[in-house]
Amino acid sequence: MWLLTTLALAGPTDRYPWVAPVDLPPTGVHRIRVPPELLPAWSADGTGMRLVDVDGTTVPFATVSTDTNPTRISAQRGTVGTVGPLGYWPSVDGDGWEVQVSERPLDGLEVLLPRTRLATTLELYEWDGQGWSSLGQHVVWRLDGSEVSSPLPMPPRLGRFKIVLDPEVVPADDPPGLVGVRYAHTQVPLQTVTLDIASTQVPETGWVRYDVVLPQAMAPVWVDVQTPEELFSRRAVAEFVEPWEAPDVLPSPYIPYTQDTLQRTRLGGARIDQVRLEPQGTPTRRLAVFVEADGAAPLAVTGVTLGVRGLDLLVRDPGTGPFSLYAGAPVGTSPPSDLQFVAPELARLAEDVLAPDARSANPDYVPPEARGGLDAPSTPIDLDRFTERRAVQSSPGLVRIPLPDDVLAAARPDLGDLRLIDAEGRQIPYILQDDGTLHTWGALPFERTERGGRSFLEVEMPQPNVMVGVVTLSTDAPLFDRSIALSRPATGRLQTLRAFRWRGDDRPTTVSLALNQRVGRTLVVEIDNGDDPPLPIRAIEAAWPGWEVVAVVPEGGAWLVLGDPRLSAPDHDLWLLREELGQRASEVATLGPPEALAPTPLSLMDRGLVAFGVGVMALGLLGLTVVLVRGAPERRSPGDDERTEPPEPDGSDPELAETA
């Protein structure tokens, strides 16, 4: 029994990809605040972590996380003698409202403005037995009669408080509503991650799309939109974006059914700054923010800040260090300890909040693809009919290999002829997936021709065989209404691919048209100007959906080969780990320049067979020529006495009839 307990407390650490040192006092109750890089979405509940001491023995811990569903307590309006958890009444000075917190402390206080009020400044005070002391100023607001500002933070104690609002905005005869917010345990703050916008689209739907690539799989609780603009009110939504299933399929133009409101107003007494969205969906590494732009220029969005659910580990008398925190294993790898039953009490008893040092790779880690033997090269592949190869430039291990546009152009449309090989020509298992973004070729040169009331803009595509996801047109015209057609030349005519009516009052300056087709060498933008002057076009841009290969590069390196038309798409068991590998792969590799693959030289027997076949063909052609020459009629010159009249109208020839 002792041996089993010892093994359970020690146990292997080879299922945890990361490790971070932690400095803990040997006695007492302590909090370990886990940083976001140790909290991937597949291990966010703490059961994918393990804490060990200097001897490698497991240190039990309990977990508490950010509580996003607190208990709400409606305030009861009364007097000083009112009994209850939360009461309020007009202050004796007449300058605000006194609040009595009884029974249990509050974590926050929501202030609900009257429906006729927009926003105001509020100051919070606390009674210290002798007078009122200020706890700071806050801005409270209401949007659309429903959305309200974040709760005011309250000190963790019982007592009397007072809120003072601007009397010109909220008069004394129009009291606010008050709601107390209380969490089950000492609240764990949300972790924040700030990211840049990876790409922007202005589709014809009127919802501008801003794409964000997350450093690892996360499930944000909220998304704050970063913008320098001072005054706006737009509908918006944040959604997780799933990978596309095939190279020739792209999402249809997106129109969200539910949305939040982004609003910023800093005029007069109004001080509203609502830039927070709540995403819906399963966690991935890709996030898209859609902001309405009907009748207005696109909102200038520079980045986003994500609020990710936090996690604290609670340990009691951990013992002798140094300690190591292992993380990143699948959920359930480390079962919870008995301390979890007393987690709320431990959270209140914690003496300090400590943070691990920076994470590093765990040298003992054995990834699941290695456990299943799915990371090793398999059978050799015949390279005779491949036309091109490129070296994968990366260190050994799990990598992402983005496919540049010239590789997509040289490969088959279904990308089924792509293979990864090692130095010995053996296949390396890989996963093919989209990278979640559109890659722009930038502004493309075009030639413009005017014919009648129509303008024809011919654009030479950088890669004719690559699918064009989006075509973006930009103009400086302030007001217009035109019919736009995207076409390609086909057998002396134009084949229309997309048609759209562009109005400057609801799609000003820029519009992005989803195309999702292969255009060829030339794209023609046709504009029907009617009786109006030609519409000036400042720029034409095109973007293509990116694809990447996720694979484990062996020690000897890897090469990407392509160009064999006879192959079907590969079927690797590694696909069973696509979600975990796609989330775990962080290193990005590059491809070297293309190298032409020469065909394999023919053997002596093959050469003899080819020569014999050519000889037989030559003799056959010679015999056919002789037969044709002998069967040809004798040619008569116009000077002969014989007739050269054309045949009779009924189609008979008099000379042939007379001979017969």
C-alpha positions in Angstrom: 0.0 0.0 0.0 2.8 2.4 0.9 4.5 1.6 -2.5 1.3 2.4 -4.4 0.9 5.7 -2.5 4.5 6.6 -3.2 4.1 5.9 -6.9 0.9 8.0 -7.1 2.6 10.9 -5.4 5.7 10.7 -7.5 4.6 9.5 -10.9 6.0 10.4 -14.3 6.1 13.9 -15.7 6.5 13.0 -19.3 2.9 14.1 -20.3 3.5 17.7 -19.5 5.1 19.8 -22.3 6.1 22.8 -20.1 7.7 23.3 -16.7 8.1 26.5 -14.6 10.0 27.0 -11.3 8.0 28.3 -8.3 9.4 29.7 -5.1 7.1 28.7 -2.2 7.6 29.1 1.6 7.6 25.7 3.3 4.7 26.4 5.6 1.4 28.3 5.4 -1.3 28.6 2.8 -0.2 30.2 -0.5 -1.7 31.1 -3.9 0.0 30.4 -7.1 -1.4 32.6 -9.9 -1.1 30.7 -13.1 -0.1 32.9 -16.1 -2.0 32.6 -19.5 0.9 30.8 -21.2 0.5 27.9 -18.8 -3.3 27.8 -19.3 -4.2 26.5 -22.7 -7.8 25.9 -23.4 -7.4 22.1 -23.2 -5.8 22.4 -19.7 -7.5 25.4 -18.1 -9.2 23.6 -15.2 -6.0 22.7 -13.4 -6.1 19.0 -13.9 -3.5 19.3 -16.7 -1.0 20.6 -14.1 1.2 19.0 -11.5 3.3 20.6 -8.7 6.3 18.7 -7.4 8.9 19.3 -4.8 12.7 18.9 -4.8 12.3 15.1 -4.5 9.8 14.9 -7.4 7.0 14.2 -5.0 3.6 15.6 -6.0 2.4 18.5 -3.8 -1.4 18.5 -3.5 -3.3 21.7 -4.4 -6.8 23.0 -4.8 -7.9 25.4 -7.5 -10.1 28.4 -7.7 -10.9 30.2 -11.0 -12.5 33.4 -12.1 -16.2 33.3 -11.2 -18.2 34.8 -14.1 -21.6 34.0 -12.5 -21.7 35.8 -9.1 -24.7 36.0 -6.8 -26.6 39.3 -7.3 -28.4 40.9 -4.4 -31.0 43.6 -5.1 -30.8 46.5 -2.7 -33.8 47.2 -0.4 -34.7 50.8 -0.1 -35.4 51.8 3.5 -33.9 53.7 6.4 -31.0 53.4 8.8 -32.9 50.8 10.7 -33.7 48.6 7.7 -32.7 45.0 8.2 -31.2 43.0 5.3 -28.0 42.1 3.4 -28.1 45.4 1.4 -30.2 48.5 2.0 -30.0 52.2 0.9 -31.7 55.5 1.6 -31.1 59.2 0.8 -28.2 60.6 2.7 -28.7 63.0 5.6 -26.7 65.7 3.8 -28.9 65.2 0.7 -25.9 64.9 -1.6 -26.3 61.2 -2.4 -27.4 57.8 -1.2 -26.2 55.9 1.8 -25.6 52.1 1.4 -25.6 49.6 4.3 -23.8 46.3 3.7 -24.7 43.7 6.3 -24.2 40.0 6.9 -21.5 39.4 4.3 -19.1 41.8 2.4 -19.7 42.5 -1.3 -17.2 42.2 -4.1 -18.9 44.8 -6.3 -21.9 47.2 -6.5 -23.8 47.7 -9.8 -25.3 51.2 -10.1 -28.3 51.2 -12.5 -29.0 54.7 -13.9 -32.6 55.8 -14.5 -33.6 54.9 -18.1 -33.7 58.5 -19.1 -30.0 59.0 -18.0 -27.0 58.1 -20.2 -23.9 58.4 -18.1 -22.4 60.3 -15.1 -19.5 60.4 -12.7 -19.9 58.8 -9.3 -17.8 59.0 -6.1 -17.8 56.3 -3.5 -17.3 57.0 0.2 -17.0 54.9 3.3 -18.0 55.8 6.9 -15.0 55.4 9.3 -16.8 56.2 12.5 -16.0 59.9 12.4 -16.7 61.0 8.8 -16.8 60.0 5.2 -13.5 59.0 3.4 -13.4 58.8 -0.4 -12.7 55.5 -2.1 -12.4 57.0 -5.6 -14.4 58.2 -8.6 -16.0 56.0 -11.2 -17.9 56.5 -14.5 -21.3 54.7 -14.7 -23.4 54.5 -17.9 -26.3 52.7 -19.5 -26.7 51.7 -23.2 -30.0 50.9 -24.9 -31.7 50.5 -21.5 -29.9 47.2 -20.8 -26.1 47.3 -21.0 -24.5 48.8 -18.0 -21.0 49.6 -16.8 -18.9 47.2 -14.8 -19.6 46.9 -11.0 -17.9 49.3 -8.6 -15.2 47.4 -6.6 -16.2 47.3 -2.9 -13.8 46.8 0.0 -14.1 43.3 1.6 -15.9 44.5 4.8 -19.2 45.3 6.3 -20.3 48.9 7.0 -21.9 52.1 5.7 -21.0 53.5 2.3 -22.3 56.5 0.3 -22.5 57.1 -3.4 -22.7 60.7 -4.7 -23.9 61.2 -8.3 -23.9 64.4 -10.4 -27.3 66.0 -9.4 -27.6 67.6 -12.8 -27.6 64.2 -14.4 -29.3 62.1 -11.7 -31.5 64.4 -9.4 -32.4 63.3 -5.9 -36.0 62.5 -6.8 -34.9 60.0 -9.5 -32.9 57.4 -7.5 -30.6 54.9 -9.2 -31.0 51.1 -8.8 -28.4 49.2 -6.8 -27.4 45.6 -7.1 -24.8 43.9 -4.9 -22.3 41.4 -6.5 -20.9 38.6 -4.4 -18.6 35.7 -5.5 -18.4 32.3 -3.9 -14.8 32.8 -2.9 -12.1 35.4 -3.0 -12.2 36.5 -6.6 -9.5 35.5 -9.1 -8.8 38.3 -11.5 -9.1 37.7 -15.3 -5.8 37.4 -17.1 -5.4 39.8 -20.1 -3.7 39.2 -23.4 -3.3 42.0 -26.0 -2.9 41.1 -29.6 -2.6 43.0 -33.0 -5.0 42.6 -35.9 -3.7 40.1 -38.4 -5.9 41.1 -41.4 -8.9 43.3 -42.2 -11.7 42.8 -44.7 -14.5 45.2 -45.8 -17.0 42.8 -47.2 -20.2 43.8 -49.1 -22.3 42.7 -46.1 -21.4 45.9 -44.4 -19.7 44.2 -41.5 -16.0 44.9 -41.4 -14.0 41.8 -40.4 -10.9 42.0 -38.2 -9.0 38.7 -37.8 -6.9 37.9 -34.8 -4.5 34.9 -34.4 -4.1 33.8 -30.8 -0.8 32.5 -29.5 -2.4 29.3 -28.3 -6.0 27.9 -27.9 -7.9 30.1 -25.5 -11.5 30.8 -24.5 -11.8 34.5 -23.8 -14.6 35.7 -21.5 -14.6 39.1 -23.2 -12.8 40.9 -26.0 -12.0 44.6 -25.7 -11.7 46.4 -29.1 -8.8 48.9 -29.2 -9.5 51.9 -31.4 -8.2 55.5 -31.3 -11.6 57.0 -32.5 -13.3 59.2 -30.0 -17.0 59.1 -31.0 -18.8 56.1 -32.5 -21.8 53.8 -32.0 -21.6 50.5 -33.9 -23.1 47.0 -33.7 -20.4 44.4 -33.3 -19.8 40.8 -32.5 -16.8 38.6 -31.8 -16.8 35.0 -33.0 -14.4 32.1 -33.0 -13.4 31.1 -36.6 -13.1 27.4 -37.4 -10.7 26.2 -40.2 -12.1 25.7 -43.6 -12.6 22.1 -44.7 -11.3 22.3 -48.3 -9.1 24.7 -50.4 -11.9 25.7 -52.7 -14.5 26.5 -50.0 -14.6 29.8 -48.1 -17.1 31.1 -45.6 -20.0 33.0 -47.1 -20.3 36.7 -46.3 -21.0 36.9 -42.6 -24.0 38.6 -41.1 -24.3 38.0 -37.3 -27.7 37.4 -35.8 -26.8 38.6 -32.3 -24.5 41.4 -31.5 -23.3 43.8 -28.8 -23.0 47.6 -29.1 -19.6 49.4 -29.3 -20.0 52.9 -28.2 -17.7 55.8 -27.2 -19.1 59.2 -26.2 -17.0 61.9 -24.6 -19.1 65.0 -25.0 -20.5 67.2 -22.3 -21.6 65.1 -19.3 -21.6 61.8 -21.2 -18.6 59.7 -20.6 -19.3 56.2 -22.1 -16.6 53.8 -23.1 -18.2 50.5 -24.1 -15.7 48.5 -26.2 -16.3 45.1 -24.8 -17.7 42.1 -26.7 -18.5 38.6 -25.4 -17.6 35.9 -28.0 -19.6 32.8 -28.6 -18.3 29.4 -29.6 -15.6 26.8 -28.8 -12.1 27.9 -28.2 -9.6 28.0 -31.1 -6.5 29.9 -32.1 -8.5 32.2 -34.4 -10.9 35.0 -33.5 -12.8 37.4 -35.8 -14.3 40.7 -34.7 -17.1 42.0 -37.0 -18.1 45.6 -36.7 -21.0 47.2 -38.6 -20.0 49.9 -41.2 -23.3 50.6 -43.0 -23.2 54.2 -44.2 -19.9 54.9 -42.4 -16.2 54.5 -42.9 -14.7 51.3 -41.3 -13.9 51.7 -37.6 -10.1 52.0 -37.1 -9.3 48.9 -35.0 -5.6 48.5 -34.0 -5.9 45.4 -31.8 -7.8 43.6 -29.1 -7.4 42.8 -25.5 -8.7 39.4 -24.4 -10.0 38.7 -20.9 -9.1 35.0 -20.1 -10.4 33.2 -17.1 -7.8 33.1 -14.4 -6.7 30.2 -12.2 -5.1 30.1 -8.8 -3.5 27.0 -7.2 -3.9 26.8 -3.4 -1.2 24.9 -1.5 -0.9 24.3 2.3 2.4 23.6 3.9 4.1 22.5 0.7 7.4 21.5 2.3 10.9 21.8 1.0 11.6 23.4 -2.4 12.6 24.3 -5.0 9.3 23.5 -6.6 8.4 22.9 -10.3 5.0 23.4 -11.9 4.3 21.1 -14.8 1.6 22.2 -17.2 -0.1 21.6 -20.6 -1.2 18.0 -20.2 -4.7 17.0 -21.3 -7.5 17.6 -18.9 -7.8 14.9 -16.3 -4.1 13.9 -16.4 -3.7 15.0 -12.7 -6.8 14.2 -10.7 -7.9 16.8 -8.1 -6.7 16.4 -4.5 -8.8 16.3 -1.4 -7.9 19.9 -0.8 -10.5 20.8 -3.4 -13.3 20.3 -0.9 -12.0 23.2 1.2 -10.9 25.5 -1.6 -13.1 28.5 -0.6 -11.6 28.4 3.0 -8.1 28.0 1.7 -8.7 31.0 -0.7 -9.5 33.2 2.3 -6.6 31.9 4.4 -4.0 32.4 1.7 -1.2 34.6 3.0 0.3 35.7 -0.3 0.0 35.5 -4.1 3.0 34.1 -5.9 3.7 33.7 -9.6 5.8 31.0 -11.4 8.9 31.9 -13.3 8.9 31.8 -17.1 8.0 28.5 -18.6 10.4 26.3 -20.5 10.2 23.0 -22.4 10.0 20.0 -20.3 13.0 17.7 -21.4 11.1 14.6 -20.2 8.0 15.4 -22.3 6.8 12.6 -24.6 4.1 14.1 -26.9 1.1 12.0 -27.9 2.2 11.7 -31.5 5.4 10.1 -30.3 3.5 7.8 -27.9 1.5 6.5 -30.8 4.4 6.3 -33.2 2.7 8.9 -35.5 5.7 11.2 -35.7 8.2 8.9 -37.4 8.7 8.7 -41.2 6.8 5.9 -42.8 7.1 4.1 -46.2 9.3 5.5 -49.0 7.6 7.2 -51.9 8.3 7.1 -55.6 9.6 10.5 -56.6 9.7 9.8 -60.4 6.7 12.0 -61.3 7.2 14.8 -58.8 8.3 18.0 -60.4 9.4 20.2 -57.6 10.8 20.1 -54.0 11.6 22.6 -51.3 13.6 22.3 -48.2 11.9 22.9 -44.9 14.0 25.4 -43.0 13.4 24.7 -39.3 14.8 22.9 -36.3 13.6 19.4 -35.5 10.3 19.0 -33.8 6.6 20.1 -34.2 6.4 23.0 -36.6 3.9 24.9 -38.7 4.9 25.3 -42.4 2.9 28.1 -44.1 2.5 27.5 -47.8 3.4 30.5 -50.0 1.3 31.5 -52.9 3.8 30.0 -55.5 3.5 26.6 -53.8 -0.3 26.8 -54.0 0.0 27.8 -57.6 2.3 24.9 -58.5 0.3 22.3 -56.6 -3.0 20.6 -57.6 -6.2 22.6 -56.8 -7.0 20.1 -54.1 -3.5 20.2 -52.7 -3.6 16.4 -52.7 -0.1 16.1 -54.4 1.8 17.6 -51.4 4.1 15.2 -49.6 6.7 15.7 -46.9 9.7 13.4 -47.1 12.9 12.9 -45.1 16.5 12.6 -46.4 15.8 9.0 -47.4 12.7 9.7 -49.3 10.3 8.4 -46.7 6.9 10.0 -46.1 6.5 12.2 -43.0 2.9 12.4 -41.7 1.4 15.8 -41.7 -1.8 17.8 -41.2 -3.0 20.2 -43.8 -5.2 23.1 -42.5 -5.9 26.7 -43.3 -4.1 29.3 -41.2 -7.2 31.3 -40.5 -6.3 34.5 -42.4 -6.3 36.0 -45.8 -3.0 37.1 -47.3 -3.1 40.1 -49.5 -1.0 40.7 -52.6 -1.4 44.4 -52.0 -2.4 47.0 -54.6 -2.2 45.4 -58.1 -1.4 47.3 -61.3 -4.3 47.6 -63.8 -5.1 49.0 -67.2 -8.2 51.0 -67.6 -10.3 51.3 -70.8 -13.5 53.3 -71.3 -16.1 52.0 -73.8 -19.4 53.8 -74.0 -20.7 54.1 -70.5 -18.6 51.3 -69.1 -15.2 51.1 -67.6 -13.0 48.0 -68.0 -10.1 47.6 -65.5 -7.8 44.7 -66.5 -5.8 43.3 -63.5 -2.9 40.9 -64.0 -3.0 38.4 -61.2 0.3 37.5 -59.5 -0.4 33.8 -59.3 -3.0 32.7 -61.9 -3.6 29.3 -60.3 -4.2 30.5 -56.8 -7.7 30.9 -55.5 -8.7 34.6 -55.0 -10.6 34.9 -51.8 -11.4 38.6 -51.8 -11.1 41.5 -54.2 -11.0 45.0 -52.7 -11.8 48.2 -54.6 -11.0 51.6 -53.3 -12.2 55.0 -54.5 -12.1 58.7 -53.5 -15.5 59.4 -54.9 -17.9 60.6 -52.0 -21.2 59.7 -53.6 -22.1 57.2 -56.4 -24.2 54.3 -57.3 -22.6 51.8 -59.8 -23.1 48.2 -60.9 -19.8 46.2 -60.5 -18.9 42.9 -62.2 -15.9 40.8 -61.6 -15.1 38.7 -64.8 -12.4 36.7 -66.5 -11.7 36.4 -70.3 -13.1 33.2 -71.8 -13.1 32.3 -75.5 -13.5 35.8 -76.8 -16.0 36.9 -74.2 -16.1 37.9 -70.5 -17.3 35.3 -68.0 -19.0 37.0 -65.0 -17.8 35.7 -61.6 -19.5 38.2 -59.3 -21.9 41.1 -59.6 -22.5 43.7 -57.0 -24.1 47.1 -56.7 -21.8 49.6 -55.0 -23.3 52.6 -53.4 -21.1 55.3 -51.9 -23.6 56.3 -49.2 -23.6 52.8 -47.5 -20.1 51.4 -48.6 -17.9 54.5 -48.7 -14.4 54.5 -50.1 -13.7 50.7 -49.9 -15.6 47.5 -50.5 -14.3 43.9 -50.4 -16.0 41.4 -52.6 -15.9 37.7 -51.7 -14.9 35.8 -54.9 -13.5 32.4 -53.7 -12.6 31.3 -57.3 -9.5 30.8 -59.4 -9.4 33.7 -61.9 -6.5 32.9 -64.2 -4.1 35.4 -65.6 -6.4 38.3 -65.9 -9.2 39.7 -63.7 -11.5 42.2 -65.3 -13.4 44.7 -63.2 -16.4 46.1 -65.2 -18.1 49.2 -64.0 -21.4 50.3 -65.5 -21.4 54.1 -65.2 -24.6 54.7 -67.0 -24.9 58.4 -67.9 -22.5 59.5 -65.2 -18.7 60.2 -65.5 -16.4 57.2 -65.0 -16.0 56.1 -61.3 -12.4 56.8 -60.2 -10.7 53.7 -58.7 -7.7 54.4 -56.5 -6.6 50.9 -55.9 -7.5 47.2 -56.6 -6.3 44.6 -54.1 -6.7 40.9 -54.0 -6.2 38.4 -51.1 -5.8 34.6 -51.0 -6.7 32.2 -48.2 -3.5 30.8 -46.6 -2.8 27.2 -45.9 -0.2 25.5 -43.7 1.2 22.1 -42.9 1.7 20.9 -39.3 4.2 18.1 -39.0 7.1 16.8 -36.8 10.4 17.5 -38.6 12.9 14.7 -38.0 16.6 15.3 -37.1 17.8 14.9 -40.7 15.4 17.6 -42.0 12.4 17.5 -44.3 11.5 18.4 -47.9 8.1 19.3 -49.4 7.6 17.7 -52.8 4.7 18.3 -55.2 3.6 17.9 -58.8 2.5 14.3 -59.2 -0.9 14.3 -60.8 -1.6 10.6 -60.2 -1.7 10.8 -56.4 -4.7 10.9 -54.2 -4.8 13.0 -51.0 -2.8 11.4 -48.2 -4.5 9.7 -45.3 -2.3 10.0 -42.1 -3.4 8.8 -38.7 -1.8 12.1 -37.4 -5.1 13.7 -38.4 -6.6 12.2 -35.2 -4.5 14.7 -33.2 -5.3 17.7 -35.4 -6.9 19.8 -32.7 -4.1 19.3 -30.1 -1.3 19.6 -32.6 -2.8 22.7 -34.2 -3.0 24.3 -30.8 0.4 23.2 -29.5 2.5 23.9 -32.6 4.1 27.4 -32.1 7.3 27.3 -34.1 6.9 28.5 -37.7 9.1 27.1 -40.4 9.8 28.4 -43.9 10.3 26.8 -47.3 13.4 27.2 -49.3 13.5 28.0 -53.0 12.0 25.5 -55.5 14.3 22.8 -56.9 13.3 21.0 -60.1 13.2 17.2 -59.8 14.7 15.5 -62.9 13.0 12.4 -64.2 14.7 9.1 -63.3 17.0 7.8 -66.2 15.7 4.8 -68.1 17.3 1.4 -67.7 19.0 -0.4 -70.7 15.9 -2.6 -71.1 13.5 0.3 -71.0 15.6 2.1 -73.6 15.5 -1.0 -75.9 11.7 -1.3 -75.6 11.3 2.4 -76.3 13.6 2.1 -79.4 11.7 -1.0 -80.6 8.4 0.9 -80.3 9.6 3.9 -82.2 10.9 1.6 -85.0 7.5 -0.2 -85.3 5.7 3.2 -85.4 8.1 4.4 -88.1 7.5 1.3 -90.3 3.7 1.7 -89.9 3.8 5.3 -91.0 5.9 4.5 -94.0 3.5 1.8 -95.2 0.5 4.0 -94.8 2.3 6.7 -96.9 2.8 4.2 -99.8 -0.8 3.1 -99.8 -2.0 6.7 -99.9 0.3 7.7 -102.8 -0.8 4.7 -104.9 -4.5 5.3 -104.4 -4.3 9.0 -105.3 -5.9 10.0 -108.7 -3.6 11.4 -111.5 -3.5 15.2 -111.5 -4.5 16.9 -114.8 -3.2 20.3 -115.8 -5.7 23.0 -117.0 -4.1 22.9 -120.5 -5.2 19.3 -121.2 -8.0 18.6 -123.8 -10.1 17.0 -121.1 -12.8 19.1 -119.4 -12.3 21.0 -116.4 -15.8 22.0 -115.9 -17.2 21.7 -112.4 -19.5 18.8 -111.7 -23.2 18.8 -112.7 -25.6 20.5 -110.3 -27.0 17.2 -109.2 -23.5 16.2 -107.9 -22.6 13.6 -110.6 -19.4 13.7 -112.6 -19.9 13.2 -116.5 -16.4 11.8 -116.9 -16.9 9.1 -114.3 -20.4 8.2 -115.7 -19.0 7.9 -119.3 -16.1 5.7 -118.1 -18.6 3.5 -116.3 
